[in-house]
């Protein structure tokens, strides 16, 4: 199976994604769209086919990145996700530490290419991932908001709460309530199963 994975610039809304998938289907590519918007080609295609795809997408206002640029974008995304979601405690994240500003396409910096691909800046992507991790900690760990703020390297719980509300439109308290409701369902279901097992034993 081919592991060729390419990103496309300016595919930043649902309509763009539909157009992209329609073109890939029309051209007979075997592919999947990753969670972060890259095209993963599941069968090897010829250089001519990729060039044809690039030309057809260009007609619609999209730019298929080459492998070098796509690898760099993928590396940034994976680094941010690994640091935020798989570290016990976050370091002081600064997007300048994650990616340098070397020019890789004419006068275009990697930071601009990332924004054109994801529809948000690297800094915004970091914020979104931190809020996703905060949701996970709220739903699956018995931690206070202060403890979560410390894990995610926020200066205090109020700053986390404000950024959380701005990003999700919901308060941390909502997710705390959600966790309690889910736990109550699990406990009730477990008690019912134990009761049924006791009757049949």
N, C-alpha and C positions, 0 to 999 in steps of 0.2 A: 504493500500500500504506500502510495506517495504521501510524504509529510509536507508537501509544499503548502505554505500558508502565506497568503498575501492580503494586505489591507488595502482599502479603497478610500480615497479622500472624498469628502463632502457627502458621505452616506451617514447623515446625522439625525434622520427622523424616519418614521414608519413608512412614509411614502417612498423615500429613497431606498429603503430595504426591500420593498416590494418590487421596485424597478430593477434593482440589482438581481434579485432572485429570478425574476422573469427573464432577464437577459441570459443568465447562466443556464436556466432551463431550456430556453430557446436554442442555445448553442450546444446543448447535449452534454454539459459538464456533469460529472458525478462529484458532488461536493456537500459540505455542511457549513453553515455559518456558526462560528464560535460565539460563546457568550459575550465576547468583547468585540464582535463585529468583523473578524477576519474570515476570509474564505479559505477553508481547508479543502484542498482538492484530493479526493479519495482515489482517483485513478490518474495515472501519469498521462499528461497531454503533451502535444508537440509544442515547440517554440512558436510555430506558425499559429497554432490555436490560441496561445496566450497573447500573441501580438494582435490577433483578430479581436479577442475579447477586449484588450486595452483600447483598440480603435473604436469599437462599438460603444464602450462605456464613455469614452471621450466625447462622442457625439451627443451623449445625454448629459454631459457636464460633470462626469466623474473621472477621477484619475486613479488607475491601478498602480499601486506602488511596486517597485522592483523588490527582489528578495532581500537585498542589503538593507533598504529602508524598513521593510516589514519586520526583519529580524530585530532591528533596533527598537521599533515601536513595541514589539512583543516583549523584549527584554525589560523595557521600562514598566510595562503593565505587570509582568510577572514579579519584578522586584518589589514594586509597591504593594502588591497583594501579599507576597510572602512576608514582607516586613510587618504589615499591618495585621494580617489574619493569623500568622503563625509564630509571632513573637510573644513571649510571656509578658514583656513590657516593652513599649515602643521607645526607640531612641528619639531624639529631637529631630523630627523629619524636616528636611529642607530640600525642595525639589532641585536646587542647584547641586546638591550632593548626589542626587540620583541620576541626573543626566547633565552632561556638559553642553555648551552651546556651539559645538563645532558645526560649521556649515557642511551639509552633506548633499545639497541639491541646489546648485547655483548660489543664490543669495538667501536661500531659505534655510532656516534653522530647524533642528529636530523638534524644538518646542512648538514651532508653528505647525509643522507637519502633524505632530501629535494632536494639536487642537483641531486641525482640519479633519483628522480621522475620527476622533472621539466626540467632537462637538462640544468640548470643554477643555480648559487648560489642565496641565498636569497638577497644579495646585488644587483645582476644583475636583479632579479625580481622586486625589489623596483625601480630601474632605469627605467625599461620597463613600470611599472605602472605610474611613474611620467611623462614619455614622453606621455603616452596615455592620462593622465589628461591634459597635456599641449596642445595636439591636440584638445581636447574637448573645452578648454578655448579659443583657437585660432578660432575655427569654430563657437562657439555659444555665445561668450561674446565679447563685444566691449572693449577689454583691450589691453594695450601696452605690448610689450615683457618684459619690465621692471616690469610692474605690475604682469604679470604671473610668472616671476622669483621670485618675492617677495612672492606670494601666495604659490609657491612650495618650498620655502626656499632655493633657489639657491643664492650663494653669489653675483652674478650679472647676467645681461642678456646675456653677452658674454659666460659665462660658460654654461648657459642653451642652447644657440644657438649651441655651439660646441657639447654638449652631444646629442642634438636633431639631428644634422646632422649625428653624428656617429651612432646613433641608427636606424634612419629611412632612411638615405641616401638622405634626403631632407632638405631644409632649412625652418625655420619658415616663411620666406617671401612667400614660396610656399603656405602654409596653409592660410596665410593672403589673398593671391590672390584668393584662392579657396572660402573663405568665401564671398569675394566681388562678385564673379561670382554667387554664390548660392543666395545671397541676391538680385542680379539684376534679376535673374530668378523669384524669389518669387514676387518681386515688379511688374515685367512685367505681370506675371500671375494674380496677384491681380487686376491690372489696367484693364486687359482684361475682367475679371469677372465683375468688377464694371461697365464697359462700356456695357456689355451684359445685366446686370440687369437694367441699366438705360433705355435701348431700350425697354425692355419688360414691364417696369413699367408704 
